[in-house]
Amino acid sequence: MFWTNWAARFLAPTLPFLLLLCAPLLELILEPSHDVSPFTAFRAGSFTPHVSSFTLFRTSSFTPHVLRFTFHPSRCSGQAVSRFTFHVSRFTFAILALISFLNALAGVSIHSLTYRLALFKVSENPDWDAIFQSALSPLIGHWQILKPTNLEFAWLRVTLDAIQVDWIAIASTVGVILFALYMLARVLRGEEMPRVATRINLALAVALTLIVIARYANDPRLGGNDGYRRLLETVAQKAAAQDVLILNDDAHARYFFSTNRARLKWYGLSRDPARWDAPTQALVTRLGQTYARVWFAYDGAVDAPNPMRDWMAEHWQAVQRLTFEGGVTLVLYATR
């Protein structure tokens, strides 16, 4: 997982289709023959619409119109290679697949904000250096900060004085995985899979997804507190879709992403006085020119200068001010 912009995320829907290209290589690992290399598998004639031992769903258990391209060494064109080359190629592919899996595991284990905060300690421009400096790339940096308190697993919450494990979610997930592996083992043995087994597995996967999402909704690591919860409830009730909200503490942005249900647009901006620079001032000014009403959320319990709040008090008119638990404050400004 590389630290890049949103462009990489736009490619995510293509991953299931790109993974299909790995099917011949995956079957090569399970194939006992040694008369071909993984490179000849991609030559003309190596993809044929025949069912092999690696087919997960047979025609009778899914649909007779699904075309599956599988790998058959006997149909590969090209000159056969030696036993040594075959085993080296197969071993290389297996090692690369393992390395890819471990790097992806490290990437999802550490939250991007945690890694970004760690980069601030060693780089003046972490967003740029994480892309163009190998030593600061996530491929290396995630392993350097990999420790229990930095883990992003929803089912494991580690703090300095406690460890919380969601055994219900773990048991449910393991159960679905074991059932899927049981189905896979039967298919690999050449047994026919009934349609009901496939439907049950799909239903279990959907149910598990809904259950774990509901259980992880109140993750304390997302930030927030009772004050911010009441603030969002108030915004959902009183704000209009034509309004805009400015969160003056980007550390709570993850909580807003998870909990906010209001239809208005919102921006998470830093409360650090040093970040009240020309681009931020231009953004706030443009929002005041675009929207007639601006909701401003900040934490009044933080005793620090707040030039953004001072600027709004000087240029806009405060229509309503609401205070919640913990010093959380919500101010409605009229900009015109």
C-alpha positions in Angstrom: 0.0 0.0 0.0 1.5 3.3 -1.1 0.9 6.7 0.4 -0.6 8.4 -2.6 -3.6 10.6 -3.5 -7.1 9.5 -4.3 -6.1 8.3 -7.8 -5.0 4.9 -6.5 -8.3 4.4 -4.7 -10.1 4.9 -8.0 -8.4 1.8 -9.3 -9.8 -0.4 -6.5 -12.8 -1.5 -8.4 -10.5 -3.0 -11.1 -8.7 -5.3 -8.6 -11.1 -8.2 -8.7 -10.7 -8.4 -12.5 -6.9 -8.0 -12.4 -6.7 -10.8 -9.9 -8.2 -13.1 -12.5 -5.0 -12.9 -14.4 -3.2 -14.6 -11.5 -5.4 -17.7 -11.7 -3.0 -19.6 -14.0 -0.1 -18.9 -11.7 -2.1 -19.9 -8.7 -3.0 -23.2 -10.4 0.6 -23.6 -11.3 1.5 -23.8 -7.6 -0.9 -26.7 -7.2 0.0 -28.3 -10.5 2.3 -31.4 -10.1 3.6 -31.2 -13.7 6.9 -29.6 -14.3 7.1 -29.3 -18.1 6.2 -25.6 -18.3 7.1 -22.4 -16.7 4.7 -19.7 -15.4 5.8 -17.5 -18.3 4.5 -19.9 -21.0 1.2 -19.9 -19.2 0.4 -16.5 -20.7 1.1 -17.4 -24.3 -1.4 -18.1 -26.9 -3.6 -21.0 -26.2 -2.8 -21.2 -22.5 -6.2 -19.9 -21.5 -9.0 -22.3 -22.3 -12.6 -22.3 -21.3 -12.4 -25.7 -19.5 -13.1 -26.6 -16.0 -10.0 -27.6 -14.0 -9.3 -28.7 -10.5 -8.9 -25.0 -9.4 -12.5 -24.0 -10.5 -14.2 -22.8 -7.4 -17.8 -23.0 -8.7 -18.9 -25.6 -11.2 -21.3 -24.9 -13.9 -24.2 -26.7 -12.2 -23.7 -24.9 -9.0 -23.8 -21.4 -10.4 -24.9 -20.7 -14.0 -24.3 -22.5 -17.2 -23.4 -19.3 -19.0 -20.4 -18.4 -16.9 -17.2 -18.8 -18.9 -14.1 -19.7 -16.8 -10.6 -19.5 -18.2 -8.3 -21.9 -16.5 -4.7 -23.0 -17.0 -3.8 -26.3 -18.7 -0.1 -27.0 -19.0 -0.7 -29.5 -21.8 -2.3 -26.8 -23.9 0.5 -24.2 -23.4 2.4 -23.2 -26.4 6.2 -22.6 -26.3 9.1 -24.9 -25.5 9.1 -26.8 -22.3 11.6 -25.8 -19.6 13.7 -27.8 -17.2 12.6 -29.1 -13.8 14.9 -26.6 -12.1 13.5 -23.6 -14.0 9.9 -24.7 -13.3 10.5 -25.1 -9.5 12.4 -21.8 -9.3 9.7 -20.0 -11.1 7.0 -21.5 -8.9 9.0 -20.7 -5.8 9.6 -17.1 -6.9 5.9 -16.5 -7.5 5.0 -18.0 -4.1 7.5 -15.8 -2.3 6.4 -12.6 -4.2 2.8 -13.5 -3.3 3.7 -13.9 0.4 5.7 -10.6 0.4 2.7 -8.8 -1.2 0.3 -10.2 1.4 2.6 -9.3 4.4 3.0 -5.7 3.0 -0.7 -5.4 2.6 -1.2 -6.7 6.1 1.1 -4.1 7.5 -0.7 -1.4 5.5 -4.1 -2.2 6.9 -2.7 -2.7 10.4 -1.6 0.9 10.8 -4.0 3.8 10.3 -2.8 6.3 7.7 -3.1 9.2 10.2 -0.9 7.3 12.7 1.7 6.8 10.1 1.5 10.5 9.0 2.0 11.7 12.6 5.0 9.5 12.8 6.4 11.0 9.6 6.1 14.5 11.1 8.8 13.6 13.5 11.4 12.8 10.8 10.3 14.9 7.8 9.3 18.5 7.2 7.2 17.4 4.2 5.8 14.0 5.0 3.2 13.8 2.3 5.8 14.4 -0.4 8.6 12.4 1.1 6.5 9.3 1.8 6.0 9.1 -2.0 9.4 9.9 -3.3 11.8 8.7 -0.6 12.1 4.9 -0.2 13.2 5.1 3.4 10.0 6.9 4.4 7.6 4.9 2.2 4.9 2.9 3.9 6.5 -0.3 2.7 9.2 0.3 5.3 7.6 2.8 7.7 4.7 0.6 8.6 7.0 -2.1 9.9 9.0 0.5 11.9 5.9 1.7 13.9 4.2 -1.7 14.1 3.4 -2.2 17.7 0.2 -3.2 19.7 -0.8 0.4 20.6 -0.7 1.4 16.9 -2.8 -1.5 15.5 -5.9 -0.5 13.6 -7.7 -3.8 13.9 -11.3 -3.2 14.9 -11.5 -6.4 16.8 -8.4 -5.6 18.9 -8.1 -2.4 20.9 -4.8 -2.0 22.7 -4.2 0.9 25.1 -1.4 1.6 27.6 -3.4 -0.1 30.4 -5.9 -2.4 28.8 -6.5 -4.9 25.9 -10.0 -5.4 24.5 -10.6 -8.3 22.2 -13.9 -8.7 20.3 -14.2 -12.5 20.5 -17.7 -12.6 19.0 -16.5 -10.9 15.8 -13.4 -13.1 15.7 -15.3 -16.3 16.2 -17.9 -15.3 13.5 -15.2 -14.4 11.0 -13.3 -17.6 11.6 -16.5 -19.6 11.2 -17.2 -18.1 7.8 -13.6 -18.6 6.7 -13.6 -22.3 7.7 -16.9 -22.9 5.9 -15.4 -21.3 2.8 -12.3 -23.4 3.1 -14.4 -26.6 3.5 -16.2 -25.7 0.3 -12.9 -25.1 -1.5 -11.4 -28.4 -0.3 -14.4 -30.3 -1.6 -14.1 -28.6 -5.0 -10.4 -29.4 -5.2 -11.2 -33.0 -4.5 -13.5 -32.9 -7.5 -16.7 -33.2 -5.6 -19.9 -31.4 -6.8 -21.0 -28.4 -4.7 -24.7 -27.9 -4.3 -26.1 -24.5 -5.0 -27.5 -24.2 -1.4 -23.9 -24.3 0.0 -22.9 -21.4 -2.2 -25.9 -19.4 -1.2 -25.4 -20.1 2.5 -21.8 -18.9 2.3 -22.8 -15.7 0.5 -25.6 -15.1 3.1 -23.1 -15.7 6.0 -20.6 -13.2 4.4 -23.3 -10.5 4.1 -24.6 -11.1 7.6 -21.0 -11.1 9.1 -20.3 -7.8 7.3 -23.4 -6.1 8.8 -22.7 -7.5 12.3 -19.1 -6.3 12.5 -20.0 -2.9 11.1 -22.6 -2.5 13.9 -20.1 -3.6 16.5 -17.3 -1.4 15.4 -19.5 1.8 15.1 -18.5 3.0 18.5 -14.8 2.5 18.3 -13.2 5.0 20.8 -10.1 5.3 18.6 -12.2 7.3 16.1 -12.1 10.1 18.6 -15.1 12.2 19.7 -16.9 12.2 23.0 -20.4 12.9 24.4 -20.0 16.6 23.5 -19.2 15.9 19.9 -22.0 13.3 19.7 -24.5 15.8 20.9 -23.1 18.4 18.5 -23.6 16.1 15.5 -27.2 15.3 16.7 -27.9 19.1 16.9 -26.4 19.7 13.4 -28.5 16.9 11.9 -31.6 18.4 13.4 -31.0 22.1 12.7 -28.6 22.4 9.8 -29.9 22.7 6.2 -28.4 21.1 3.2 -27.4 24.5 1.9 -25.2 25.2 5.0 -21.6 24.3 5.6 -19.7 23.2 8.7 -16.1 23.8 9.7 -14.6 21.5 12.2 -11.8 23.3 14.0 -10.0 20.2 15.0 -9.0 17.8 12.3 -8.0 15.2 14.8 -11.8 14.4 15.2 -12.3 14.1 11.4 -12.3 10.3 11.6 -15.2 10.5 14.2 -17.1 12.8 11.9 -16.6 10.5 8.9 -18.0 7.6 11.0 -20.8 9.4 12.9 -22.0 12.4 11.0 -25.4 11.9 9.4 -26.1 15.5 8.4 -26.5 16.3 4.7 -24.4 19.5 4.7 -20.8 19.7 3.6 -18.1 20.0 6.2 -14.4 20.7 6.3 -11.9 19.6 9.0 -9.3 22.3 9.6 -6.5 22.3 12.0 -6.7 24.4 15.2 -3.0 24.9 15.2 -2.4 28.7 14.9 0.6 28.0 12.6 -1.8 26.4 10.1 -3.9 29.5 9.8 -2.0 30.4 6.7 -2.9 32.1 3.5 -4.5 29.1 1.8 -6.6 28.3 4.8 -7.7 31.9 5.1 -8.6 31.9 1.4 -10.7 28.7 1.9 -12.6 30.1 4.8 -13.2 33.4 3.0 -14.5 31.5 -0.1 -16.9 29.5 2.1 -18.3 32.7 3.6 -18.9 34.0 0.1 -20.5 30.8 -1.1 -22.7 29.9 1.9 -25.0 32.2 3.8 -24.8 30.1 7.0 -21.6 28.6 8.4 -21.6 26.2 11.4 -18.3 26.3 13.4 -17.4 23.5 15.8 -14.5 23.8 18.2 -13.4 22.5 21.6 -13.5 25.4 24.0 -11.7 23.4 26.7 -8.5 23.7 24.8 -6.7 26.7 26.1 -4.8 28.0 23.1 -5.0 30.9 20.7 -7.5 30.3 17.9 -7.0 32.8 15.1 -9.7 31.2 12.9 -12.3 31.7 15.6 -11.1 35.3 16.1 -11.3 36.0 12.3 -14.9 34.6 12.2 -16.0 36.7 15.1 -14.6 39.8 13.4 -16.0 39.2 9.9 -19.2 37.2 10.5 -22.2 37.6 12.7 -22.8 35.0 15.4 -26.5 34.0 15.3 -26.5 31.1 17.7 -24.1 29.5 20.2 -24.5 26.1 21.8 -22.2 24.5 24.4 -22.0 20.8 25.1 -20.1 18.5 27.5 -16.3 18.9 27.6 -16.3 22.4 26.3 -17.4 21.4 22.8 -19.0 24.5 21.2 -21.1 25.0 18.1 -21.6 28.5 16.6 -23.9 29.4 13.8 -22.5 32.4 11.7 -24.4 34.5 9.2 -22.0 35.5 6.5 -24.2 38.0 4.7 
